[in-house]
Amino acid sequence: MTSGGASWSLKDPLVRFLGLSILLYIGWQLLYELVLHPDGRLDRAVIDNLMWLAGVILTGLGYALLPEPDSENYRTIGIQGGSDLWVGDPCNGVALFAVFLIFLIAYPGPLRHKLWFAPLGLLTIHLINALRIVVLAIVVTIDYELLNFQHDYTFYVIVYGWVFLLWAIWVKRFAPGRLRTSGA
């Protein structure tokens, strides 16, 4: 099919990449919304690990943590002099893991590199998210009014920027050539 000189074909690497990315994203959304999120174990495991990791970092920096609530399902962390931060499912990084993996899978490149780059990328995304929680816990002790701006803007740029940087590294270092339309 040709329109205005552009050719759209499944042989076109850009069309394949975009099509596969969209299909994988739809598949992920269905899996997450219908199975994983209602089950809750994935979100819970990621949040538990974030709470533990942020706690280790904060205590390592010399901060005293607020006592944990009397519940097995705690989702809060805070330091003395501040307030508890609640970490919800949308903030646990699982969606970022999925977006990162979808683009990595859909973009061409050697499987042997994808097999180590994927776990490394997931680990660094998780670590950045834990550091985000650490900094937000500290921000709350300084000025609670700064929390919403930092959460909603500053850290979105940092965390999503990191995912973009990982993808850019993949494209630059490991992907064969560039995606080009066959008409270019």
N, C-alpha and C positions, 0 to 999 in steps of 0.2 A: 504494500500500500504506500503510495507516494502522495505527499501533500506539501506544496511549496518547496519542492526540491529535497525535502527530508525523507529518508527511507526508514520505515519502522518494521523491523524484522526480528524474529527470535534469534537470528544469527548475529544480530548487532549486540556487542558486549554490554553496551549501556542499557539497552532494552532488557537483556537477560538479568543484569544486576538489579535494575529497578523492579522488574517483575518478580524475581525471586525474593527480594527484600520485602515487597508488599505481601507476598504470599506467606513468608515466614512470620511477618509481623501479625497478620491476621490469625495465623495458626497459634502464635504465642498468646495473643489476646484471648482467644477462645480457651486455650489450655489454662491460662491463669484465672480468668473470670469464672469458668465452669468447674474447674477441678482444684487447682492449687490454692487459690485464695479462699474458697469455702472450706477447704481442708485445714488451712491455717498453719500447717507445720513448717513450710518453707519460710514464710514471713516470720514466724516465731523464732526459728533457728537463726535467721539472719539478724533479727533484732537482739536476741540473746547474746550473740557474738559481738554485735556492735556495743552493747551495754558493757560487756566484759572488757573489750578492747579499750573503749573510751575510759572506763574506770581504771584500768592498768596505766594508761597514759597520764590521766589526771593525778593519780596517787604518785606516780613516778615524778611528776612535776612538783610534788609537795602539797597538793591540795587535799583537804579532807572532804570526803564524800558525804552527802546527806544520807541518812539511813534509808535503806530500801523499804518500801511499803511491805506490810505483812500479806503478801500475795505471791503465788507462784507465777502469776502473769504480769509481773511488773514490766513496765515499759518506760520507766523514768530514770533519769540520772541527774544529779545536781551536786554542787559543791557548797560547803559552808559559806554563808554570806550571800547565797543566791537562791534561786528557785529551782524546783525540779523541771527538767525538760521532758516532755513526752514524745516518744518516737513512734509515729504511726506507720502503718504499712506503706503509704505512698513515699515515706522518707527513708525507707530502709535500703534503697539502692537496687532492689530486685529488677525494677523496670529498666534501670541503666544497664544492668548485667545483660538483660535481654537485647536491648538496642545494640550494645557493643557486639554481642555474639552474632546477632542477625547480620550486621554489616560485615563482620569478619567472615562468616560463612558464605554470604552472597558475593563478596568481592573475590575475584580470582587470586590465587596464590597457592604455593605448595602446602599440601596437607601437613608435611613434617614440621613446617614453621607454625601453622595454625595450632598444632597440638601443644606447643609450649607457649605461644603468644596468647592464646585464649585464657589459660589459667593465670598467667602473669598479669594480664590485663584485668581480669576479675579481681585478683588479689589487690592490685593497686587501686582500683575503683573502691573496693571495700575499705581499704586503709584511708583513702581520702575522705570517705564518708565518716569514718570513725574520728578522724581529725576535725571534720566539720562539727561533729557533736561536741568534741572537746572544746573547740573555740566558742561555740554557742553557749556552753556551760559557763565559760569564763566571762563572756559578754554579759550574761545575765547578772553576774555579780557586780559588774561595772555600771550598767544602766539597762534596766529591763526594756526600756523603750527602743533600744537599738536592736532587740531580738528580731522583730518582724522584718525589718529592712535587711538585716544580715541573712536571715533564713530565706526570705523570698527573692532576694536579688543577688547579693554578693556571692553566696555559695552556689546558686544556680549557675552563675557564670563560671565559677571555679570548677565545679564538678562536671558540668556538661562540657566545659572547655577541655578538661582532662580526657574525657571520652573522645572528643573530637581529635585531640592531639594523638591519642593512641591509634585512632583510625588513620590519621595522616601519616604516622610512622609506618603503619602497615602498608599503606599505598606507596609511600616513597621507598621503603627498604625491601619489601618482600613481594609485592604484587608485580606480575609480569607486564611491563608496559603500562599504558594508560587506557582507560575506557574511552573509546572514541566511537562516534556513530560512523556507520559505513559511508555516509555522505561527506564526511569531513576529510 
